[in-house]
Each structure stands twice: as C-alpha cells, then as structure tokens.
Amino acid sequence: MVMKVKEGLLLKEIAGQWVLVPSGDAAQEMNNIITLSSSAAMLWKELEKGVDDLEHLANALLDEYEIDYRTALRDSEEFTTQLKDNGMLE
C-alpha cells in the first residue's frame, strides 16, 4: 500500500526549523503549522515520493542515523501512525 501525504501540506524549512504548512483545502481543515524534527522531515520527504512500505522508511533512517533496524522500524511506524491518526496521510 502506497502511503501518500495529504495534498496541500507543504514541507518548508523556516529559520532552521522544519514545518508543515497547510495550503488550499488543507488550510480549511488545519489552521496551524506543525513543527517536525529533522528525522521526521526526512521521513516526510520519503513519503512525498510515494513510499509503499515501512521498511523503506526504516532503511532511510538507517542511512542517515546511527540506530539499529528495530528502532528505525518502530520510529517509522510511530511516525506514520501519528500522520494517519491526524488525517495527514491518504
């Protein structure tokens, strides 16, 4: 299953901080800016590419950070679950 980010959520780097800014229809549903950590921003960029599994996200974390696979997979799952729970993934 491809995990697709909700249309209208734009990832921006502002003053050294990664934020998701709603625009268009998304701005009607969400009226706040969401701050992301650098690792969450990296995962978001992967999701924008249309990633189809958690293993891909975990491997992206492993490429960037010195963590073990189990931690990377758990963090990827927690991140995508939070996105789904908050209506940020389609």
Long-range contacts (C-beta under 8 A, 24 or more apart in sequence): 1-52, 1-53, 2-50, 2-51, 2-52, 3-47, 3-50, 3-51, 3-52, 3-80, 3-89, 4-47, 4-50, 4-89, 4-90, 5-44, 5-47, 5-48, 5-83, 5-88, 5-89, 5-90, 6-87, 6-88, 6-89, 6-90, 7-90, 9-88, 11-36, 11-41, 11-44, 11-45, 11-48, 13-41, 18-44, 20-44, 20-88, 29-87, 30-87, 39-64, 39-65, 39-75, 40-79, 43-76, 43-79, 43-80, 47-80, 47-83, 47-89, 54-80
